[in-house]
Amino acid sequence: MPGKRVQIDNDSWAALDLLARERMMTFQELADEAFADLLKKHGRPVDLRAALHKSAGVRAEVFPLKSGKKKSAPRGPRK
């Protein structure tokens, strides 16, 4: 994941640092949560699954996948 730099004023940084410590989270986890909430607020997909679901549209029909186990026919002597 590429790194990005942002500038945060000292008062905001202190408040974010305190929040992170209280919630036992890293700054990165706080940022991930904040950006996910921002994207959701504006109706933008957060991950690939959400993007594909949105691009399929409302009328898309979802078909459940069958389990991966196949039932094989009983094997008997070959003639």
C-alpha positions in Angstrom: 0.0 0.0 0.0 1.5 3.4 -0.9 2.1 5.8 1.9 0.6 9.3 1.8 1.4 12.3 3.9 -1.2 14.6 5.5 -0.8 17.6 7.7 -2.8 17.8 10.9 -2.7 20.7 13.3 -1.3 20.0 16.8 -4.7 20.2 18.6 -6.3 17.8 16.2 -3.3 15.4 16.5 -3.5 15.5 20.3 -7.2 14.7 20.2 -6.7 11.9 17.6 -3.8 10.4 19.6 -5.9 10.4 22.8 -8.8 8.8 21.0 -6.5 6.1 19.6 -5.1 5.4 23.0 -8.5 5.2 24.6 -9.8 2.8 22.0 -6.5 0.9 21.9 -6.2 1.5 18.1 -3.4 2.7 15.9 -3.7 6.0 14.0 -3.9 3.9 10.8 -7.0 2.0 12.1 -8.6 5.3 13.1 -7.9 6.7 9.6 -9.3 3.6 7.9 -12.5 3.8 9.9 -12.9 7.5 9.2 -12.3 7.2 5.4 -14.7 4.2 5.2 -17.4 6.3 7.0 -16.8 9.2 4.7 -17.1 7.0 1.6 -20.3 5.4 2.9 -21.7 8.9 3.7 -21.3 9.9 0.1 -22.6 6.6 -1.4 -19.2 5.5 -2.7 -18.1 1.8 -2.4 -15.5 1.1 0.1 -14.2 -2.2 -1.2 -14.2 -4.3 -4.4 -17.3 -6.4 -3.4 -19.3 -3.3 -2.7 -18.2 -1.7 -6.0 -19.2 -4.8 -8.0 -22.6 -5.0 -6.2 -23.2 -1.3 -7.0 -22.2 -1.7 -10.6 -24.6 -4.6 -11.1 -27.4 -2.3 -10.2 -30.6 -2.8 -8.3 -32.2 -5.3 -10.7 -29.3 -7.7 -10.6 -30.3 -11.2 -9.4 -28.0 -12.9 -6.9 -27.6 -16.7 -7.3 -26.2 -18.5 -4.3 -23.2 -20.8 -5.1 -23.6 -24.5 -4.5 -21.3 -26.2 -2.0 -18.0 -27.4 -3.4 -18.7 -31.0 -2.4 -19.8 -33.2 -5.4 -21.7 -36.4 -4.9 -20.2 -39.1 -7.0 -22.2 -42.0 -8.4 -21.5 -45.3 -6.7 -18.9 -47.3 -8.5 -19.5 -50.9 -9.3 -17.7 -53.5 -11.4 -17.3 -52.5 -15.0 -18.4 -54.8 -17.7 
